[in-house]
Amino acid sequence: MSEQPTNTSLRNFLIIWLGQLVSGIGSQMTGIALEIWAWETTGQATTLALVGFFSLLPSIIITPISGVIVDRYNRKLLMMFGDTVAVLATITLLFLYINNSLQIWHLYVAAAFVGTFSQFQYLAYSASVSLMIPKQHYTRASSLEFLSHHSAIIIAPALAGYFYKVIGLFGIWLIDISTFIVAISSILFIPILQPAQTAEKQEDFWQNLGYGVRYLTTHKSLLLLLITNLLFFFAHDLGGSLYIPMILARTGNDTLVLGNLITAAGFGGVLGALIVNKWGGFKDKIRGILLGMMGVGLTKIVFGLGRTLWVWIPPQFLCSLSFTAGGSADNAIWLSKVAPNVQGRVFAARSLLLQLASAVAVLVAGPLADKVFIPAFTQESSIAVIFAGIFGAGTAGGLAMLYVICAVCMFLVGLAGLSVPLLRNLEKILPDYEEKVSAE
């Protein structure tokens, strides 16, 4: 049976995508509501950053194993399993909340539990895309993933801001649970192709754990692309951990402003996804990735220097547009250069390294903000005297300065990448994978 995508598989991909869109809206609502609740409860950036850290730590440990499992076992069941674990964790938090027992450490445990099993769902979904979508549409398919994510960002903040005041966490969690059911149902009734059996698949399980890393070390251009992404996302996630605390500190905990900004980010991402989907994306994908990084960095610099909603909205919108355009090109390269039968292991290695960079970023973000930058701007130090006119005073000024430093680093990563021939010529150096035929 051929692995070539058909019209039916394209339809199936869209059905699964719609299910993930609905689920993403529910998850985004819950995430925003929990971050507001945690900030109101503790008032510390470290608390919010640790939720992200504990969601990453166990998934980092499980990622090498999950890559092998995704290449060996039924990807459909793995996707459903990840969604099921997530909804069970949400139900547990709901039970604790209605019994007035919910504490901050419960969020850490839930984040760790969901982070572990969502890795299976993420890898199984990512490795299934190339079996459902023709190569020439990989960029468009990637843009749909960004469209799903940013559509959730548009809808979820308004709903979360409203429902947090009206029905609180209880009601938001009930909505989230119902969206998970939709996502699981969309997968349950849709067939998902499996990759062809290969010799590598029959190797010893433990030998396969290192396959993804070995693959990357023998494909230098892909390795360099990954290193570029590691540097970019380290700076991105460090700054991203400060985003909500910075806005809340700047506006006196005005959740309406926060919701409007996140919605603006969603509109930028949706527009970017629609443009890429219609246009087909950059012909020179590597240049698109690097220009996207530079665009994200530049717009975040302007955002960090802003102090009002109307100054923040334009760069926030353009940042998401740049991120979507560059990210779609990046995903398309990985889908086209790595054969489907090894994508689970290679994508797992890629995911593992990106998660390590992100984990370190979110782990140091809180202490850097709470112990270094915020005190520097709240204790009338020489730094505050020099930079208060640029970043503002107090807690917001300290957070803004660190945020802008991260943004400058993102811009420089993209700029530096344009000068490296091995990276710039990746698409010429490394050919696309060859189509394989699965056994009947």
PyMOL commands that set and color helices and strands:
alter all, ss='L'
color gray80, all
select helices_A, chain A and resi 7-42+45-72+75-98+104-129+135-166+168-188+200-202+205-208+211-217+220-240+243-251+255-279+285-305+309-337+340-378+382-391+394-417+421-424+426-429
alter helices_A, ss='H'
color red, helices_A
deselect
rebuild
show_as cartoon
